Amino acid sequence: MIQIITDYLSADKVRPLTDRVVVHAPEKIDFTIVANLTLYLDADADAVQKLVNERLNEYKEEMSSKLGKDIVPTQIIAILNSIYGVYKVELLSPAYQVLSNNQWANLQSFNITIGGRANE
């Protein structure tokens, strides 16, 4: 497929006059999310877990839909903190990672542990 695209874009009638077209294959960058959540005392842990699964699956789709989207831990924390009932997020993984224009972030899995309650 890459060769077909390269041949098409390199044709004399398509290629800009003095440019050389180079087609790069996309590179998959795998990552996982590991986090501990502290919930408010009155939060329903099952409901929180369901929302965590929904939101992180949406995040997975978003991240894999476009090349070059950086892996930004604070964005993951914001997603988890926005869930009703979550008091605190301790994100253990991933680390911040800048992706190049031919890389895409592939969220392989997430492991979210509900490990405490707070009464604030």
Backbone as CSV, one residue per row, in Angstrom:
resi,resn,N_x,N_y,N_z,CA_x,CA_y,CA_z,C_x,C_y,C_z
1,MET,0.825,-1.184,0.000,0.000,0.000,0.000,0.877,1.257,0.000
2,ILE,1.924,1.237,0.811,2.807,2.409,0.868,3.455,2.651,-0.489
3,GLN,3.851,1.585,-1.159,4.476,1.730,-2.477,3.491,2.314,-3.487
4,ILE,2.246,1.905,-3.424,1.222,2.441,-4.328,1.062,3.941,-4.106
5,ILE,0.998,4.350,-2.852,0.852,5.771,-2.528,2.087,6.543,-2.962
6,THR,3.265,5.988,-2.687,4.514,6.647,-3.085,4.571,6.816,-4.599
7,ASP,4.245,5.776,-5.336,4.259,5.851,-6.801,3.284,6.909,-7.307
8,TYR,2.093,6.940,-6.732,1.091,7.913,-7.162,1.553,9.344,-6.882
9,LEU,2.060,9.582,-5.680,2.466,10.936,-5.305,3.770,11.373,-5.963
10,SER,4.518,10.436,-6.504,5.787,10.765,-7.155,5.649,10.921,-8.668
11,ALA,4.477,10.684,-9.193,4.270,10.816,-10.635,4.505,12.259,-11.065
12,ASP,5.003,12.440,-12.276,5.349,13.781,-12.762,4.169,14.744,-12.768
13,LYS,2.963,14.252,-13.001,1.803,15.141,-13.078,1.173,15.425,-11.718
14,VAL,1.623,14.760,-10.680,1.047,14.947,-9.351,2.022,15.661,-8.420
15,ARG,3.269,15.270,-8.480,4.292,15.752,-7.552,4.581,17.233,-7.795
16,PRO,4.708,18.024,-6.726,5.171,19.405,-6.889,6.547,19.398,-7.565
17,LEU,6.821,20.386,-8.373,7.960,20.399,-9.281,9.305,20.040,-8.645
18,THR,9.666,20.638,-7.539,11.004,20.406,-6.976,10.982,19.611,-5.681
19,ASP,9.876,19.033,-5.353,9.772,18.286,-4.098,9.975,16.798,-4.321
20,ARG,10.408,16.148,-3.257,10.535,14.691,-3.249,9.561,14.176,-2.193
21,VAL,8.664,13.320,-2.587,7.643,12.805,-1.679,8.158,11.534,-1.006
22,VAL,8.068,11.506,0.346,8.455,10.331,1.118,7.250,9.916,1.957
23,VAL,6.844,8.661,1.829,5.701,8.151,2.579,6.225,7.262,3.703
24,HIS,5.824,7.574,4.941,6.236,6.788,6.103,5.073,5.933,6.586
25,ALA,5.388,4.723,6.981,4.367,3.864,7.586,4.066,4.374,8.988
26,PRO,2.814,4.332,9.413,2.507,4.742,10.787,3.107,3.751,11.781
27,GLU,3.559,4.288,12.900,4.159,3.456,13.947,3.256,3.466,15.171
28,LYS,2.907,2.284,15.631,2.042,2.152,16.802,2.884,2.264,18.068
29,ILE,2.455,3.133,18.986,3.102,3.290,20.285,2.125,2.780,21.342
30,ASP,2.437,1.629,21.916,1.571,1.024,22.926,1.793,1.667,24.291
31,PHE,0.698,1.829,25.040,0.804,2.291,26.419,-0.351,1.735,27.229
32,THR,-0.173,1.732,28.533,-1.223,1.282,29.447,-1.467,2.365,30.483
33,ILE,-2.647,2.346,31.053,-2.992,3.269,32.133,-3.132,2.456,33.406
34,VAL,-2.417,2.884,34.431,-2.523,2.281,35.759,-2.773,3.422,36.733
35,ALA,-3.864,3.328,37.493,-4.210,4.404,38.420,-4.925,3.859,39.645
36,ASN,-4.774,4.589,40.732,-5.519,4.324,41.965,-6.487,5.476,42.178
37,LEU,-7.730,5.149,42.478,-8.739,6.171,42.735,-9.147,6.140,44.194
38,THR,-9.326,7.319,44.747,-9.946,7.476,46.054,-11.317,8.081,45.790
39,LEU,-12.344,7.493,46.373,-13.714,7.956,46.158,-14.237,8.689,47.382
40,TYR,-15.256,9.510,47.165,-15.980,10.098,48.290,-16.725,8.987,49.022
41,LEU,-16.992,9.197,50.296,-17.653,8.182,51.122,-18.982,7.714,50.541
42,ASP,-19.750,8.643,49.982,-21.083,8.290,49.493,-21.106,7.836,48.027
43,ALA,-19.949,7.706,47.410,-19.896,7.314,45.993,-20.193,5.827,45.825
44,ASP,-20.867,5.502,44.746,-21.173,4.120,44.388,-20.006,3.582,43.550
45,ALA,-19.214,2.686,44.115,-18.007,2.179,43.455,-18.322,1.499,42.123
46,ASP,-19.418,0.763,42.050,-19.780,0.088,40.797,-20.115,1.097,39.703
47,ALA,-20.845,2.141,40.072,-21.194,3.180,39.104,-19.940,3.921,38.634
48,VAL,-19.039,4.196,39.568,-17.782,4.861,39.209,-16.982,3.977,38.259
49,GLN,-16.868,2.697,38.563,-16.099,1.780,37.706,-16.690,1.710,36.305
50,LYS,-18.009,1.713,36.211,-18.667,1.687,34.902,-18.323,2.942,34.102
51,LEU,-18.382,4.103,34.758,-18.043,5.355,34.081,-16.569,5.408,33.705
52,VAL,-15.700,4.889,34.558,-14.270,4.825,34.244,-14.069,4.036,32.953
53,ASN,-14.697,2.885,32.861,-14.570,2.054,31.662,-15.065,2.785,30.415
54,GLU,-16.212,3.448,30.529,-16.769,4.186,29.393,-15.842,5.309,28.953
55,ARG,-15.399,6.121,29.907,-14.564,7.287,29.576,-13.207,6.875,29.010
56,LEU,-12.608,5.835,29.575,-11.299,5.420,29.068,-11.413,4.727,27.712
57,ASN,-12.513,4.080,27.436,-12.720,3.529,26.090,-12.919,4.644,25.063
58,GLU,-13.603,5.729,25.454,-13.731,6.900,24.583,-12.361,7.531,24.339
59,TYR,-11.561,7.637,25.403,-10.208,8.181,25.291,-9.367,7.314,24.349
60,LYS,-9.508,6.011,24.450,-8.773,5.086,23.580,-9.112,5.349,22.115
61,GLU,-10.387,5.490,21.811,-10.810,5.779,20.438,-10.252,7.103,19.953
62,GLU,-10.323,8.115,20.809,-9.805,9.437,20.447,-8.309,9.379,20.153
63,MET,-7.559,8.700,21.006,-6.105,8.644,20.839,-5.700,7.891,19.574
64,SER,-6.438,6.879,19.211,-6.060,6.086,18.039,-6.628,6.642,16.737
65,SER,-7.394,7.717,16.812,-8.049,8.251,15.623,-7.180,9.212,14.825
66,LYS,-6.034,9.607,15.384,-5.222,10.617,14.719,-3.748,10.361,15.001
67,LEU,-2.927,10.590,14.011,-1.484,10.462,14.189,-0.938,11.638,14.991
68,GLY,0.109,11.384,15.766,0.836,12.447,16.446,0.213,12.976,17.722
69,LYS,-0.788,12.314,18.274,-1.398,12.773,19.528,-0.527,12.325,20.695
70,ASP,0.028,13.301,21.413,0.903,13.007,22.549,0.143,12.302,23.669
71,ILE,0.873,11.539,24.453,0.318,10.888,25.641,0.592,11.824,26.809
72,VAL,-0.466,12.440,27.338,-0.335,13.484,28.354,-1.035,13.024,29.632
73,PRO,-0.264,12.671,30.669,-0.855,12.159,31.907,-1.887,13.091,32.540
74,THR,-1.673,14.393,32.479,-2.636,15.308,33.107,-4.007,15.244,32.428
75,GLN,-4.039,14.910,31.152,-5.323,14.741,30.468,-6.056,13.508,30.989
76,ILE,-5.310,12.450,31.247,-5.906,11.223,31.790,-6.436,11.484,33.197
77,ILE,-5.652,12.194,33.999,-6.089,12.548,35.354,-7.369,13.379,35.290
78,ALA,-7.426,14.327,34.366,-8.622,15.171,34.231,-9.847,14.340,33.865
79,ILE,-9.677,13.370,32.980,-10.790,12.495,32.598,-11.301,11.741,33.816
80,LEU,-10.384,11.150,34.574,-10.783,10.361,35.744,-11.360,11.243,36.850
81,ASN,-10.786,12.432,37.046,-11.279,13.348,38.082,-12.659,13.911,37.757
82,SER,-13.025,13.899,36.478,-14.324,14.460,36.087,-15.485,13.510,36.378
83,ILE,-15.178,12.294,36.767,-16.219,11.304,37.049,-16.799,11.561,38.432
84,TYR,-18.125,11.657,38.489,-18.800,11.928,39.752,-18.460,10.839,40.764
85,GLY,-18.023,11.261,41.950,-17.686,10.330,43.018,-16.196,10.160,43.235
86,VAL,-15.385,10.617,42.269,-13.930,10.487,42.401,-13.392,11.683,43.177
87,TYR,-12.691,11.388,44.266,-12.078,12.417,45.105,-10.658,12.723,44.640
88,LYS,-9.873,11.675,44.366,-8.464,11.859,44.031,-8.015,10.770,43.066
89,VAL,-7.094,11.150,42.164,-6.517,10.215,41.203,-5.011,10.165,41.417
90,GLU,-4.489,8.963,41.578,-3.042,8.753,41.608,-2.694,7.963,40.344
91,LEU,-2.109,8.652,39.375,-1.767,8.014,38.104,-0.352,7.444,38.179
92,LEU,-0.235,6.144,38.031,1.060,5.466,38.102,1.694,5.296,36.720
93,SER,0.880,5.231,35.707,1.358,5.060,34.343,0.251,5.541,33.406
94,PRO,0.575,6.177,32.321,1.838,6.306,31.616,2.574,7.585,31.986
95,ALA,3.791,7.688,31.497,4.559,8.922,31.588,4.248,9.765,30.349
96,TYR,4.562,11.042,30.439,4.378,11.949,29.307,5.228,11.474,28.131
97,GLN,4.632,11.440,26.950,5.377,11.005,25.774,4.932,11.805,24.558
98,VAL,5.902,12.419,23.893,5.636,13.166,22.671,5.723,12.201,21.495
99,LEU,4.714,12.234,20.641,4.692,11.366,19.468,5.001,12.172,18.219
100,SER,5.647,11.537,17.271,5.937,12.201,16.002,4.708,12.115,15.095
101,ASN,4.793,12.787,13.965,3.645,12.865,13.059,3.248,11.535,12.433
102,ASN,4.130,10.536,12.489,3.772,9.240,11.909,3.524,8.181,12.985
103,GLN,3.341,8.603,14.233,3.070,7.668,15.325,1.643,7.854,15.839
104,TRP,1.062,6.750,16.306,-0.264,6.834,16.927,-0.251,6.073,18.237
105,ALA,-0.952,6.635,19.215,-0.984,6.078,20.568,-2.042,4.984,20.649
106,ASN,-1.619,3.809,21.077,-2.513,2.666,21.192,-2.651,2.282,22.665
107,LEU,-3.784,2.625,23.258,-4.056,2.249,24.646,-4.381,0.762,24.669
108,GLN,-3.433,-0.033,25.161,-3.613,-1.487,25.180,-4.571,-1.926,26.272
109,SER,-4.425,-1.340,27.455,-5.277,-1.745,28.572,-5.224,-0.680,29.653
110,PHE,-6.171,-0.794,30.581,-6.124,0.074,31.760,-6.482,-0.743,32.981
111,ASN,-5.787,-0.414,34.066,-5.990,-1.095,35.343,-6.251,-0.014,36.390
112,ILE,-7.506,0.152,36.736,-7.909,1.188,37.676,-8.354,0.519,38.967
113,THR,-7.692,0.882,40.065,-7.997,0.307,41.372,-8.688,1.354,42.229
114,ILE,-9.813,0.971,42.811,-10.485,1.849,43.771,-9.961,1.452,45.135
115,GLY,-9.193,2.376,45.731,-8.461,1.979,46.923,-8.627,2.872,48.121
116,GLY,-9.746,3.483,48.288,-9.912,4.298,49.480,-11.124,5.189,49.390
117,ARG,-11.429,5.794,50.534,-12.579,6.701,50.640,-12.151,7.960,51.367
118,ALA,-12.762,9.065,50.988,-12.503,10.347,51.649,-13.838,11.004,51.950
119,ASN,-13.880,11.804,52.997,-15.161,12.402,53.392,-15.220,13.903,53.193
120,GLU,-14.400,14.467,52.387,-14.437,15.920,52.162,-15.594,16.311,51.300
